Amino acid sequence: MTKAELVNSISSRLGTEKAETQKIVEAFMHEIKSAMSNGDNVYLRGFGSFIIKTRAAKTGRNISKNTAIEIPAHNIPAFKPAKTFSEKIKTKVPVKK
């Protein structure tokens, strides 16, 4: 599902205009990005958590030059679904082959 499809779905479900729904979706995403940029996690009960994970420093390889490079520790954004959300996906969505 794309953002446009999400906006259309929410707009038709709530009976609001697409432009207004677009603003709400954009504001929601902006607030999550803003909170995470400030180092805060975002917890949405029953849906999941947008969290900041820290990756440890490690040694990698540059295969073209055959040299070792040091990859510094860094943070990445991650999403951890709520237990009820995960269970619903496990039981209702068929496995793709």
PyMOL CGO cylinders between C-alpha atoms (Angstrom):
from pymol import cmd
from pymol.cgo import CYLINDER

trace = [
    CYLINDER, 0.00, 0.00, 0.00, 1.34, 3.41, -0.95, 0.3, 1, 1, 1, 1, 1, 1,
    CYLINDER, 1.34, 3.41, -0.95, 0.82, 6.65, 0.94, 0.3, 1, 1, 1, 1, 1, 1,
    CYLINDER, 0.82, 6.65, 0.94, -1.74, 7.75, -1.67, 0.3, 1, 1, 1, 1, 1, 1,
    CYLINDER, -1.74, 7.75, -1.67, -3.67, 4.50, -1.23, 0.3, 1, 1, 1, 1, 1, 1,
    CYLINDER, -3.67, 4.50, -1.23, -3.54, 4.94, 2.55, 0.3, 1, 1, 1, 1, 1, 1,
    CYLINDER, -3.54, 4.94, 2.55, -4.89, 8.48, 2.24, 0.3, 1, 1, 1, 1, 1, 1,
    CYLINDER, -4.89, 8.48, 2.24, -7.70, 7.29, -0.08, 0.3, 1, 1, 1, 1, 1, 1,
    CYLINDER, -7.70, 7.29, -0.08, -8.63, 4.47, 2.30, 0.3, 1, 1, 1, 1, 1, 1,
    CYLINDER, -8.63, 4.47, 2.30, -8.72, 6.68, 5.39, 0.3, 1, 1, 1, 1, 1, 1,
    CYLINDER, -8.72, 6.68, 5.39, -10.57, 9.43, 3.54, 0.3, 1, 1, 1, 1, 1, 1,
    CYLINDER, -10.57, 9.43, 3.54, -13.31, 7.09, 2.32, 0.3, 1, 1, 1, 1, 1, 1,
    CYLINDER, -13.31, 7.09, 2.32, -13.62, 5.38, 5.72, 0.3, 1, 1, 1, 1, 1, 1,
    CYLINDER, -13.62, 5.38, 5.72, -14.01, 8.65, 7.61, 0.3, 1, 1, 1, 1, 1, 1,
    CYLINDER, -14.01, 8.65, 7.61, -15.87, 10.57, 4.91, 0.3, 1, 1, 1, 1, 1, 1,
    CYLINDER, -15.87, 10.57, 4.91, -13.33, 13.40, 4.89, 0.3, 1, 1, 1, 1, 1, 1,
    CYLINDER, -13.33, 13.40, 4.89, -11.71, 15.18, 1.98, 0.3, 1, 1, 1, 1, 1, 1,
    CYLINDER, -11.71, 15.18, 1.98, -8.53, 13.64, 0.59, 0.3, 1, 1, 1, 1, 1, 1,
    CYLINDER, -8.53, 13.64, 0.59, -6.59, 16.91, 0.93, 0.3, 1, 1, 1, 1, 1, 1,
    CYLINDER, -6.59, 16.91, 0.93, -7.41, 17.13, 4.64, 0.3, 1, 1, 1, 1, 1, 1,
    CYLINDER, -7.41, 17.13, 4.64, -6.56, 13.46, 5.18, 0.3, 1, 1, 1, 1, 1, 1,
    CYLINDER, -6.56, 13.46, 5.18, -3.28, 13.98, 3.30, 0.3, 1, 1, 1, 1, 1, 1,
    CYLINDER, -3.28, 13.98, 3.30, -2.36, 16.79, 5.73, 0.3, 1, 1, 1, 1, 1, 1,
    CYLINDER, -2.36, 16.79, 5.73, -3.16, 14.57, 8.73, 0.3, 1, 1, 1, 1, 1, 1,
    CYLINDER, -3.16, 14.57, 8.73, -1.09, 11.65, 7.43, 0.3, 1, 1, 1, 1, 1, 1,
    CYLINDER, -1.09, 11.65, 7.43, 1.83, 14.00, 6.64, 0.3, 1, 1, 1, 1, 1, 1,
    CYLINDER, 1.83, 14.00, 6.64, 1.60, 15.56, 10.12, 0.3, 1, 1, 1, 1, 1, 1,
    CYLINDER, 1.60, 15.56, 10.12, 1.54, 12.09, 11.74, 0.3, 1, 1, 1, 1, 1, 1,
    CYLINDER, 1.54, 12.09, 11.74, 4.68, 11.02, 9.88, 0.3, 1, 1, 1, 1, 1, 1,
    CYLINDER, 4.68, 11.02, 9.88, 6.37, 14.35, 10.62, 0.3, 1, 1, 1, 1, 1, 1,
    CYLINDER, 6.37, 14.35, 10.62, 5.72, 13.99, 14.35, 0.3, 1, 1, 1, 1, 1, 1,
    CYLINDER, 5.72, 13.99, 14.35, 7.17, 10.47, 14.41, 0.3, 1, 1, 1, 1, 1, 1,
    CYLINDER, 7.17, 10.47, 14.41, 10.27, 11.56, 12.48, 0.3, 1, 1, 1, 1, 1, 1,
    CYLINDER, 10.27, 11.56, 12.48, 10.66, 14.63, 14.68, 0.3, 1, 1, 1, 1, 1, 1,
    CYLINDER, 10.66, 14.63, 14.68, 10.38, 12.65, 17.93, 0.3, 1, 1, 1, 1, 1, 1,
    CYLINDER, 10.38, 12.65, 17.93, 12.88, 10.06, 16.74, 0.3, 1, 1, 1, 1, 1, 1,
    CYLINDER, 12.88, 10.06, 16.74, 15.28, 12.76, 15.51, 0.3, 1, 1, 1, 1, 1, 1,
    CYLINDER, 15.28, 12.76, 15.51, 15.24, 14.12, 19.07, 0.3, 1, 1, 1, 1, 1, 1,
    CYLINDER, 15.24, 14.12, 19.07, 16.15, 10.67, 20.43, 0.3, 1, 1, 1, 1, 1, 1,
    CYLINDER, 16.15, 10.67, 20.43, 12.66, 9.70, 21.62, 0.3, 1, 1, 1, 1, 1, 1,
    CYLINDER, 12.66, 9.70, 21.62, 10.85, 6.45, 20.89, 0.3, 1, 1, 1, 1, 1, 1,
    CYLINDER, 10.85, 6.45, 20.89, 7.18, 6.54, 19.83, 0.3, 1, 1, 1, 1, 1, 1,
    CYLINDER, 7.18, 6.54, 19.83, 4.81, 3.99, 21.42, 0.3, 1, 1, 1, 1, 1, 1,
    CYLINDER, 4.81, 3.99, 21.42, 1.39, 3.32, 19.86, 0.3, 1, 1, 1, 1, 1, 1,
    CYLINDER, 1.39, 3.32, 19.86, -0.51, 0.87, 22.06, 0.3, 1, 1, 1, 1, 1, 1,
    CYLINDER, -0.51, 0.87, 22.06, -2.00, -2.02, 20.09, 0.3, 1, 1, 1, 1, 1, 1,
    CYLINDER, -2.00, -2.02, 20.09, -0.04, -1.10, 16.95, 0.3, 1, 1, 1, 1, 1, 1,
    CYLINDER, -0.04, -1.10, 16.95, 3.67, -1.03, 17.76, 0.3, 1, 1, 1, 1, 1, 1,
    CYLINDER, 3.67, -1.03, 17.76, 6.68, 1.06, 18.65, 0.3, 1, 1, 1, 1, 1, 1,
    CYLINDER, 6.68, 1.06, 18.65, 8.97, 3.19, 16.52, 0.3, 1, 1, 1, 1, 1, 1,
    CYLINDER, 8.97, 3.19, 16.52, 12.29, 2.76, 18.31, 0.3, 1, 1, 1, 1, 1, 1,
    CYLINDER, 12.29, 2.76, 18.31, 15.90, 3.79, 17.88, 0.3, 1, 1, 1, 1, 1, 1,
    CYLINDER, 15.90, 3.79, 17.88, 18.31, 0.86, 17.74, 0.3, 1, 1, 1, 1, 1, 1,
    CYLINDER, 18.31, 0.86, 17.74, 22.04, 1.21, 18.19, 0.3, 1, 1, 1, 1, 1, 1,
    CYLINDER, 22.04, 1.21, 18.19, 24.31, -0.80, 15.94, 0.3, 1, 1, 1, 1, 1, 1,
    CYLINDER, 24.31, -0.80, 15.94, 27.71, -1.61, 17.44, 0.3, 1, 1, 1, 1, 1, 1,
    CYLINDER, 27.71, -1.61, 17.44, 30.96, -0.73, 15.70, 0.3, 1, 1, 1, 1, 1, 1,
    CYLINDER, 30.96, -0.73, 15.70, 32.32, -3.52, 13.54, 0.3, 1, 1, 1, 1, 1, 1,
    CYLINDER, 32.32, -3.52, 13.54, 34.98, -4.33, 11.01, 0.3, 1, 1, 1, 1, 1, 1,
    CYLINDER, 34.98, -4.33, 11.01, 33.83, -4.73, 7.43, 0.3, 1, 1, 1, 1, 1, 1,
    CYLINDER, 33.83, -4.73, 7.43, 35.61, -5.53, 4.17, 0.3, 1, 1, 1, 1, 1, 1,
    CYLINDER, 35.61, -5.53, 4.17, 36.02, -3.57, 1.00, 0.3, 1, 1, 1, 1, 1, 1,
    CYLINDER, 36.02, -3.57, 1.00, 36.15, -6.50, -1.43, 0.3, 1, 1, 1, 1, 1, 1,
    CYLINDER, 36.15, -6.50, -1.43, 37.29, -4.47, -4.44, 0.3, 1, 1, 1, 1, 1, 1,
    CYLINDER, 37.29, -4.47, -4.44, 40.41, -3.23, -2.60, 0.3, 1, 1, 1, 1, 1, 1,
    CYLINDER, 40.41, -3.23, -2.60, 40.70, -6.24, -0.27, 0.3, 1, 1, 1, 1, 1, 1,
    CYLINDER, 40.70, -6.24, -0.27, 41.05, -4.03, 2.79, 0.3, 1, 1, 1, 1, 1, 1,
    CYLINDER, 41.05, -4.03, 2.79, 39.41, -3.96, 6.19, 0.3, 1, 1, 1, 1, 1, 1,
    CYLINDER, 39.41, -3.96, 6.19, 37.35, -0.90, 7.10, 0.3, 1, 1, 1, 1, 1, 1,
    CYLINDER, 37.35, -0.90, 7.10, 35.99, 0.14, 10.46, 0.3, 1, 1, 1, 1, 1, 1,
    CYLINDER, 35.99, 0.14, 10.46, 32.23, 0.79, 10.49, 0.3, 1, 1, 1, 1, 1, 1,
    CYLINDER, 32.23, 0.79, 10.49, 31.47, 3.09, 13.44, 0.3, 1, 1, 1, 1, 1, 1,
    CYLINDER, 31.47, 3.09, 13.44, 28.61, 2.56, 15.87, 0.3, 1, 1, 1, 1, 1, 1,
    CYLINDER, 28.61, 2.56, 15.87, 25.41, 4.24, 14.67, 0.3, 1, 1, 1, 1, 1, 1,
    CYLINDER, 25.41, 4.24, 14.67, 21.69, 4.52, 15.35, 0.3, 1, 1, 1, 1, 1, 1,
    CYLINDER, 21.69, 4.52, 15.35, 18.94, 3.29, 13.04, 0.3, 1, 1, 1, 1, 1, 1,
    CYLINDER, 18.94, 3.29, 13.04, 15.15, 3.70, 13.19, 0.3, 1, 1, 1, 1, 1, 1,
    CYLINDER, 15.15, 3.70, 13.19, 13.18, 0.49, 13.64, 0.3, 1, 1, 1, 1, 1, 1,
    CYLINDER, 13.18, 0.49, 13.64, 9.58, -0.61, 14.06, 0.3, 1, 1, 1, 1, 1, 1,
    CYLINDER, 9.58, -0.61, 14.06, 8.56, -3.26, 16.58, 0.3, 1, 1, 1, 1, 1, 1,
    CYLINDER, 8.56, -3.26, 16.58, 4.96, -4.41, 16.09, 0.3, 1, 1, 1, 1, 1, 1,
    CYLINDER, 4.96, -4.41, 16.09, 2.70, -4.98, 19.10, 0.3, 1, 1, 1, 1, 1, 1,
    CYLINDER, 2.70, -4.98, 19.10, 2.13, -8.59, 20.10, 0.3, 1, 1, 1, 1, 1, 1,
    CYLINDER, 2.13, -8.59, 20.10, -1.57, -8.50, 19.13, 0.3, 1, 1, 1, 1, 1, 1,
    CYLINDER, -1.57, -8.50, 19.13, -0.69, -6.99, 15.75, 0.3, 1, 1, 1, 1, 1, 1,
    CYLINDER, -0.69, -6.99, 15.75, 1.93, -9.67, 15.08, 0.3, 1, 1, 1, 1, 1, 1,
    CYLINDER, 1.93, -9.67, 15.08, -0.44, -12.47, 16.05, 0.3, 1, 1, 1, 1, 1, 1,
    CYLINDER, -0.44, -12.47, 16.05, -3.14, -11.14, 13.71, 0.3, 1, 1, 1, 1, 1, 1,
    CYLINDER, -3.14, -11.14, 13.71, -0.68, -11.12, 10.79, 0.3, 1, 1, 1, 1, 1, 1,
    CYLINDER, -0.68, -11.12, 10.79, 0.57, -14.62, 11.62, 0.3, 1, 1, 1, 1, 1, 1,
    CYLINDER, 0.57, -14.62, 11.62, -2.91, -16.11, 11.71, 0.3, 1, 1, 1, 1, 1, 1,
    CYLINDER, -2.91, -16.11, 11.71, -4.75, -14.19, 8.96, 0.3, 1, 1, 1, 1, 1, 1,
    CYLINDER, -4.75, -14.19, 8.96, -2.20, -13.52, 6.21, 0.3, 1, 1, 1, 1, 1, 1,
    CYLINDER, -2.20, -13.52, 6.21, -1.31, -16.54, 4.06, 0.3, 1, 1, 1, 1, 1, 1,
    CYLINDER, -1.31, -16.54, 4.06, 2.36, -17.36, 3.52, 0.3, 1, 1, 1, 1, 1, 1,
    CYLINDER, 2.36, -17.36, 3.52, 3.59, -16.35, 0.07, 0.3, 1, 1, 1, 1, 1, 1,
    CYLINDER, 3.59, -16.35, 0.07, 5.46, -18.93, -1.92, 0.3, 1, 1, 1, 1, 1, 1,
]
cmd.load_cgo(trace, "trace")
